Each structure stands twice: as structure tokens, then as C-alpha cells.
Amino acid sequence: MNKSFNNFLLISILMICLSSFFFAIHDTLLKLISSGNLGNIKWYHHTSIGGPFGILLILIMSYFFGGIKKNIILNSYKIPILRSILGIMNFLMAFFALKHISLSIFTTLILTLPFFLVIFSYFILKEKITNIIILSLVVGFLGVIIILRPGFNIFTPYILLPIIMSMISGFNTVIVNKYQAVATPYGFSFYTLLFPFFIGLIFFISDPFFPNAINCSLIILAWINGVLGMFFLTYAYHRTKSFSNKIAPYIYTQLIWAVILGYIFYNEFFDIFDFIGATLIVLCGIIVLLFKKNF
């Protein structure tokens, strides 16, 4: 590799790390918002108050990357609407999961995404699964079992929600890969945010709630960080394309931020079982991402 390529790759890696940082900030704020410490804020209050700012940010990005019309006006809306409906479920599950489980465990289980990329790629994209990926999935699954510890008193059903979220995200990612000509990444992102906002607005009208200025600012900040994370992640993959597997493992830097922020703001600790489980999941994910060229 020449020096210019190395610099190009380094910038892409930096964007992935920035994306992970912004996502970690988003989850930290969402945990605070969902906890009830800012008042009786429901998920639909969160989406109705912060949603317009997230959508506006996506529109601004669309304007500078091809224009709003090119990114938003589509020939077919079926796939974006399907992804958006599934996205509503992720909004709900994230809100409830972060209220009941630690930030670091939530992030660890969200990062099981590569498992589901492999599974859905096999069924939808007809991709082959190598023996090394199968072995890594077994190792990663063992890590999940260690963290869940079913049958022990520490188990809570809420811990399953981030795994379901990863499954939905894996499906949505593979769908985008299969139908990438339907919309640009900014178009997909726009509709992913649009429908949860409108659904939340319907509930908001029947149960309005207006937090004070500080709490509103935290909600808006959470949305902005989430959209910035989405932007840097999207832009990094657009830059790399054929060698995206070289930058993908850096998404796991989000776990580092989650552990640090969870300790600082919520006094959360990783026990030895959580550490072992997280290590196995990260090891599995890195192997999958390195050997899988499309993501």
C-alpha cells in the first residue's frame, strides 16, 4: 500500500471511531432520558421533541451530498418504508432496554450485529459461510450466553432487547445491500427517522409532555449525536467500499466508550463474566468483519 492509500484508510478509520463515539454519547443520553430522572418522558415524547432536529440534520447532509430531491424523492418507497417500520421497533426497544440494563451490556449485545449480517446474507444474498466464520459465530454465541446467564437471578428479559435490535439492524443492512439502487444512504436514513417521528407524534398528541429547556436540550442533543454517528458511519463506508472489511472492526471502539461513560455517569462496572462474554463477542465480530467483504 502507498502512503496516500494509508492516509485514506486512516481517515476512514477515524470516521468509524468518531461514529462509535457519537453513538455512545447518544446511548448515554438516552439512558438518562428513559430513566425517569428528567421527568415522566415516554418514548414518543423523545421522538416528537428530538425527531425534527434529527430529520433536519439529515436534510442538511442530503443538500450537500447530491441534493435533497435526489436523496429523498424515490421511484419506489417499499423498502425504505419496510426498514422504517422495523426502525420504530428499534426505537422502542432501545428506550426500554437502556432503562433497565447497564450501558456497557447494552452496547456489547448491540455489537452482535455481525452475527446477523452473516445469517441474513446467507438467506437473502445467498452468500457462502466459511468454516472459520461458523467457528467464530459459535464462539460469539458462547459469549452471549455468558452475559445473559439464563437461569441465574441476574437475568432480566430486557437484556434480550439489544439482541433483537441487532437482528433487525442486520436485516435492514442486508436489505440495503440488496436494494442499494432504491435510495442513497441519506434517503434510507431520512425515512428511517421519518416514520418513528410521525408515529411518536400521534401518541404525543394524545399524551403531550413538555420538559423544561435543559431536558429538551438533552433530548435534542441525543438525536443530534445519533444522526452524527449515522453520518460518519455512512460516509466512512462510502469512502472505502471494496475494502470496508479493513475498517469495520473499529466499530468495537464503541464498547470502550460505553464502559467509560457508564462508569462516569452511572457508576456501572463490568464483572468478570461480562468481561469474558464481551471479549468473545468482540473476537467473533472482528473475525466475521475481516472475512466478510461486503460490510
Residue pairs with C-beta under 8 A, 6 or more apart in sequence:
1 9
8 239
9 240
9 243
9 246
9 247
11 239
12 236
12 239
12 240
12 247
13 236
13 247
13 250
15 232
15 233
15 235
15 236
15 239
16 232
16 233
16 236
16 247
16 248
16 250
16 251
16 253
17 250
17 253
18 228
18 232
19 228
19 229
19 230
19 231
19 232
19 233
19 236
19 251
20 229
20 250
20 251
20 252
20 253
20 254
20 257
21 229
21 253
21 254
21 257
22 225
22 226
22 228
22 229
22 232
23 225
23 226
23 229
23 254
24 107
24 254
24 257
24 258
24 261
25 222
25 225
25 257
25 261
26 222
26 223
26 225
26 226
26 229
27 94
27 98
27 103
27 106
27 107
27 258
28 103
28 258
28 261
28 262
28 265
29 218
29 219
29 221
29 222
29 225
30 46
30 94
30 95
30 98
30 222
31 98
31 99
31 103
31 106
31 266
32 38
32 218
32 265
33 41
33 46
33 215
33 218
33 219
33 222
34 41
34 43
34 46
34 95
34 96
34 98
34 99
35 98
35 99
36 99
38 211
38 215
38 218
39 209
39 211
39 215
40 209
41 209
41 211
41 215
41 219
42 203
42 207
42 209
43 91
43 92
43 95
43 96
43 200
44 199
44 200
44 201
44 202
44 203
44 204
44 207
45 200
45 204
45 209
45 211
45 219
46 95
46 200
46 219
46 222
47 91
47 196
47 197
47 199
47 200
47 201
47 204
48 197
48 200
48 201
48 203
48 204
49 211
49 216
49 219
49 220
50 219
50 220
50 222
50 223
51 193
51 196
51 197
51 200
51 201
51 223
52 197
53 220
53 223
53 224
54 193
54 197
54 223
54 224
54 226
54 227
55 190
55 193
55 194
55 197
57 223
57 224
57 227
57 228
57 231
58 186
58 189
58 190
58 193
58 227
59 68
59 72
59 190
61 186
61 231
62 68
62 70
62 71
62 72
62 184
62 186
62 187
62 190
65 71
65 184
65 186
66 184
66 186
70 184
71 183
71 184
71 186
71 187
71 190
72 187
72 190
74 80
74 182
74 183
74 187
75 182
76 182
77 191
79 175
79 179
79 182
79 183
80 182
80 183
80 187
80 188
80 191
80 192
81 191
81 195
82 175
83 172
83 175
83 176
83 188
83 191
83 192
84 191
84 192
84 194
84 195
84 196
85 195
86 168
86 171
86 172
87 168
87 172
87 192
87 193
87 195
87 196
88 195
88 196
88 199
89 164
89 165
89 168
90 165
90 168
90 169
91 196
91 200
93 161
93 162
93 164
93 165
94 161
94 162
94 165
96 158
96 161
97 106
97 158
97 159
97 161
97 162
97 165
98 106
99 158
100 156
100 158
101 156
101 158
101 159
101 162
102 262
102 266
102 268
103 258
103 261
103 262
103 266
103 268
104 255
104 258
104 259
104 262
104 268
104 270
104 274
104 278
105 147
105 159
105 162
105 274
106 162
106 258
107 162
107 254
107 255
107 258
108 147
108 255
108 258
108 274
108 277
108 278
108 281
109 144
109 147
109 159
109 162
109 163
109 166
109 281
110 162
110 165
110 166
111 166
111 251
111 252
111 254
111 255
111 281
111 282
111 285
112 140
112 144
112 162
112 163
112 166
112 281
112 285
113 166
113 169
113 170
113 173
113 285
114 140
114 284
114 285
114 288
114 289
114 292
114 295
115 137
115 140
115 141
115 166
115 170
115 284
115 285
115 288
116 166
116 167
116 169
116 170
116 171
117 170
117 173
117 174
117 288
117 292
117 295
118 129
118 133
118 137
118 288
118 292
119 170
120 170
120 171
120 173
120 174
121 127
121 174
121 177
121 292
121 294
122 128
122 129
124 174
124 175
124 178
125 174
125 177
125 178
125 294
127 294
130 291
132 287
132 291
133 287
133 288
133 291
133 292
136 283
136 284
136 287
136 288
137 284
137 288
139 280
139 283
139 284
140 280
140 281
140 283
140 284
140 285
140 288
141 284
142 280
143 276
143 277
143 278
143 279
143 280
143 281
143 283
143 284
144 163
144 277
144 281
145 277
146 273
146 276
146 277
146 280
147 159
147 273
147 274
147 277
147 278
147 281
148 155
148 159
148 160
149 155
149 273
172 192
173 295
176 185
176 188
177 294
177 295
183 191
185 234
185 238
186 234
189 227
189 230
189 234
193 227
210 216
211 219
233 251
236 247
237 244
237 247
240 246
240 247
242 293
244 293
244 294
244 295
245 289
245 290
245 291
245 292
245 293
245 295
248 289
248 290
248 295
249 285
249 286
249 289
249 290
251 285
251 289
252 282
252 285
252 286
255 278
255 282
259 270
262 268
263 269
270 278
289 295
